[in-house]
Amino acid sequence: MTSRHLVRRASEASYGRPAGWSADAPGYRRWSVVGEDAGAVHTGFGVCELEPSGALPAHVHSFEESFHVLDGSAIVDTSDGSYRVRAGDYGLIPVGVPHAWRTEGDTAVRWAEMQGPQPRERLDGDTFLVPPLPKRDPIPVDARDPRTRSLGTITPGHMDPGKQSQSLLAVSASMRTALLVYSGITVKMMVDSDLGAQLTSMFMVQYEPDGLAGAHDHPFEETYLILEGTVEASFDGEKHVLEAGDVAWAGVGCVHAFTNVGEGRVRWLETQAPQPPPRHSYRFARDWDYLRERLSENAEGSI
């Protein structure tokens, strides 16, 4: 059976200039972690770097793209305007929307990038160069500014259940600001249908020291970029200890589980492609094992 999961260590990161449309992009490099060669069919995931005074030319994709800035800052030019993004900021680039990246001065930038449906190498990455975009005065990401409606910011503080009161929230309380808290796990959505995404999702996950998620699988692919802490991940029974900078991917049907094995919190960026269905997006092994046991008991009792 072909493996339905992938684990890549931070120490294995290999950055290079993708061939084709970005060949003339000064200062741009990408670690392509999940794609066609990884066995994925829905996901394109990588970590990008843009050096000081670097630039990515204006282009469009035939896929949806979302990003989360890990370090540094940059300006993202789009057909709607220009936006200054910094560490913690994230955003959505819908299908067919022209956009470009550039850095200023001596500041570099590094960001995680999610693409869905998966770009096809045989079609030049499903990316097309377009005429240059105007370089307007950039607007900072502001949760209360409707001009940055396709962007947002998330920090470790946003994952703290004790800091979700109305007086502390940047915007009025709503599902846009909601935290999902259960079993020592905190989840906060970033890029989803509420932000305008149609094909993929991106969110932040945090486990307390006693946090764990039992064995389960999904009808979609997931990717995990560990940002802090240490987590033990099991993929189809194969265990891996993941730390900051490591990336893992689980394909459709891959049974996976997570346990925080560090002394503090563990936090990671997670993506999904395609977007989960409204129901039955999780299939927990323990629930169906329970049914199997009950049916077995009933069968034995009928003898």
C-alpha positions in Angstrom: 0.0 0.0 0.0 1.3 3.5 -0.8 1.9 5.5 2.3 -0.9 7.9 3.1 1.3 10.3 5.1 4.4 12.3 5.0 6.8 13.7 7.6 9.5 16.3 6.8 11.9 17.6 9.4 13.0 21.2 9.7 16.6 20.0 9.2 15.6 18.6 5.8 14.3 21.9 4.5 15.5 22.5 1.0 14.8 25.9 -0.5 15.2 26.5 -4.2 13.9 28.7 -7.0 10.9 27.0 -8.7 11.3 26.7 -12.4 9.0 28.4 -14.8 7.0 31.5 -13.9 9.2 32.5 -10.9 12.5 32.0 -12.6 13.1 35.8 -12.8 11.9 36.5 -9.2 14.9 38.1 -7.4 15.4 36.8 -3.9 12.6 34.2 -3.9 13.0 30.6 -2.7 10.5 27.9 -1.7 10.6 24.7 0.2 8.0 22.6 -1.6 6.9 20.2 1.1 3.6 18.7 -0.1 2.7 18.3 -3.7 2.3 15.8 -6.5 5.6 14.0 -5.7 4.5 13.4 -2.1 1.4 11.4 -3.0 -1.0 14.2 -2.3 -3.8 14.9 -4.8 -5.5 18.0 -3.3 -2.7 19.8 -1.4 0.2 22.1 -2.4 2.0 23.3 0.7 5.3 25.0 1.1 7.4 27.5 3.0 8.5 30.6 1.0 11.3 33.1 1.6 11.8 36.5 0.0 15.1 38.2 0.7 15.5 42.0 1.3 14.7 44.0 -1.9 13.2 40.8 -3.3 10.1 40.6 -5.4 7.6 38.1 -6.9 6.1 39.5 -10.1 2.3 39.9 -10.6 0.7 36.6 -11.3 -2.6 34.7 -11.0 -3.3 31.1 -10.1 -6.0 28.6 -11.2 -6.1 27.5 -7.5 -6.9 29.1 -4.2 -4.0 30.3 -2.1 -3.7 31.2 1.5 -0.6 32.3 3.5 0.6 32.8 7.1 3.6 35.0 7.7 6.1 33.3 10.0 8.9 35.9 10.1 9.6 39.4 8.9 7.4 41.6 6.8 6.5 42.3 3.2 4.0 44.1 1.0 1.4 42.2 -1.0 0.1 44.1 -4.0 -3.3 43.0 -5.3 -5.8 44.3 -7.8 -7.8 45.7 -4.8 -4.9 47.4 -3.0 -1.5 47.0 -1.3 -1.2 45.5 2.2 1.7 45.4 4.6 1.9 41.9 6.2 4.0 41.0 9.3 4.6 37.9 11.4 1.3 36.6 12.6 -0.7 38.0 9.6 -2.5 35.7 7.2 -4.6 36.1 4.1 -6.5 34.6 1.2 -5.8 35.0 -2.5 -8.9 33.7 -4.4 -8.7 31.9 -7.7 -7.7 34.3 -10.5 -6.9 37.3 -8.4 -3.7 39.1 -9.5 -1.1 39.6 -6.8 2.6 40.2 -6.2 5.0 40.2 -3.2 7.8 42.6 -2.4 10.1 43.4 0.5 11.3 46.8 1.7 14.8 47.9 2.9 16.8 45.2 4.8 13.8 43.2 5.9 13.2 39.6 4.7 10.0 37.6 5.0 9.1 34.0 5.4 5.6 32.6 5.0 3.7 29.3 4.9 1.7 28.8 1.7 -1.3 26.6 1.1 -2.6 25.9 -2.4 -5.7 24.0 -3.5 -6.5 22.3 -5.7 -3.0 21.1 -6.1 -0.8 23.0 -8.7 0.3 20.8 -11.6 3.9 20.8 -12.5 3.2 19.8 -16.1 1.1 23.0 -16.5 3.8 25.4 -15.1 2.3 25.2 -11.7 -1.1 26.5 -12.9 0.3 30.0 -12.5 0.3 32.8 -15.1 2.3 36.0 -15.2 0.1 39.2 -15.7 0.9 42.9 -16.2 2.5 44.7 -13.2 0.2 45.9 -10.5 0.3 49.5 -9.3 2.3 49.9 -6.1 0.0 51.8 -3.7 0.7 53.0 -0.2 0.3 49.8 1.8 -2.4 49.3 4.4 -1.5 47.4 7.6 -3.7 44.4 8.4 -6.4 45.6 10.8 -9.3 43.3 11.9 -11.6 46.4 12.2 -10.8 47.8 8.7 -13.1 46.4 6.0 -10.4 47.1 3.4 -8.4 44.2 4.8 -11.4 41.8 4.8 -9.4 39.0 3.2 -6.6 39.3 5.8 -6.2 38.7 9.5 -3.8 38.4 12.4 -3.3 35.6 14.9 -0.8 35.4 17.8 -0.4 33.1 20.7 -2.5 35.5 22.7 -5.4 34.9 20.4 -5.3 31.2 21.4 -5.8 32.0 25.2 -9.4 31.2 26.3 -9.0 33.7 29.1 -8.5 36.6 26.7 -11.8 36.3 24.7 -13.9 38.9 26.6 -15.6 41.6 24.5 -13.4 44.3 26.0 -10.2 42.4 24.8 -11.4 41.5 21.3 -10.3 43.7 18.4 -13.8 43.3 16.8 -17.2 42.5 18.1 -17.6 39.0 19.3 -18.9 36.6 16.5 -18.0 33.3 14.9 -15.1 35.3 13.3 -13.5 35.6 16.8 -14.7 32.3 18.2 -12.4 29.7 19.9 -13.2 26.0 19.9 -12.0 24.5 23.2 -12.2 20.8 24.0 -10.1 17.9 25.5 -7.1 20.3 26.2 -7.2 21.5 22.6 -7.9 25.0 21.4 -8.7 25.7 17.7 -9.1 29.1 16.0 -10.1 29.4 12.4 -8.1 31.7 10.1 -8.9 31.1 6.4 -12.3 29.5 5.8 -15.6 30.1 4.0 -16.3 33.0 6.4 -13.2 34.7 5.0 -14.3 33.9 1.5 -12.3 30.6 0.9 -14.2 28.0 -1.2 -11.6 25.2 -1.6 -9.3 25.1 1.4 -9.1 26.0 5.0 -6.3 27.2 7.4 -6.4 27.4 11.2 -4.3 27.4 14.3 -4.3 24.5 16.8 -2.9 24.5 20.4 -2.6 21.6 22.8 -2.2 22.1 26.5 0.2 19.8 28.3 -2.5 17.2 28.7 -4.0 17.7 25.3 -4.6 14.8 23.0 -6.8 13.8 20.0 -7.7 10.1 19.6 -7.3 8.1 16.4 -9.4 9.4 13.5 -9.4 10.1 9.8 -11.0 12.5 7.3 -12.4 12.6 3.8 -9.9 15.3 3.0 -6.1 16.0 3.3 -4.4 17.8 6.2 -1.0 19.4 6.6 0.6 20.4 9.9 3.4 22.9 10.4 4.7 22.7 14.0 5.4 26.2 15.4 6.3 25.5 19.0 6.4 22.6 21.5 6.6 18.9 21.0 3.9 16.5 19.8 3.8 12.8 19.2 1.9 12.1 16.0 0.7 8.7 14.9 -0.1 8.1 11.2 -1.5 4.7 10.4 0.2 3.3 13.5 3.6 4.8 12.7 4.7 7.2 15.4 6.8 10.4 15.0 7.8 13.1 17.5 7.4 16.5 15.8 9.0 19.7 16.9 9.1 23.3 15.7 9.7 23.6 12.0 8.7 20.0 11.2 5.9 19.4 8.7 3.5 16.4 8.4 0.8 15.6 5.9 -2.1 13.1 6.3 -4.0 11.9 3.2 -7.6 10.8 2.9 -8.2 7.7 5.1 -4.9 8.0 7.0 -5.8 7.3 10.7 -3.9 9.8 12.8 -3.7 10.9 16.4 -1.8 13.5 18.4 -0.5 13.7 22.0 1.4 16.6 23.6 4.6 15.0 25.0 6.4 18.3 25.9 6.4 20.2 29.1 4.5 23.2 27.8 2.0 24.0 25.1 2.3 22.7 21.5 1.0 24.9 18.7 0.8 24.3 14.9 -0.6 25.7 11.7 -3.0 23.3 10.0 -4.6 23.3 6.6 -7.2 21.2 4.9 -8.1 20.5 1.2 -10.8 20.3 0.1 -12.8 22.1 2.7 -14.5 19.7 5.2 -18.1 18.8 4.5 -20.8 20.2 6.9 -21.2 16.8 8.5 -19.0 13.6 9.1 -15.7 15.4 8.6 -14.2 13.3 11.5 -14.3 9.5 11.7 -13.1 8.5 15.2 -11.9 5.0 15.5 -13.1 4.6 19.1 -16.7 5.3 18.2 -16.8 2.6 15.4 -14.9 0.2 17.6 -17.6 0.7 20.2 -20.3 -0.3 17.6 -18.2 -3.3 16.6 -18.1 -4.5 20.2 -21.8 -4.0 20.7 -22.7 -5.9 17.6 -20.3 -8.7 18.7 -22.0 -8.8 22.1 -25.4 -9.0 20.6 -24.4 -11.7 18.2 -22.9 -13.8 21.1 -26.1 -13.2 23.2 -28.3 -14.6 20.4 -26.5 -17.9 20.3 
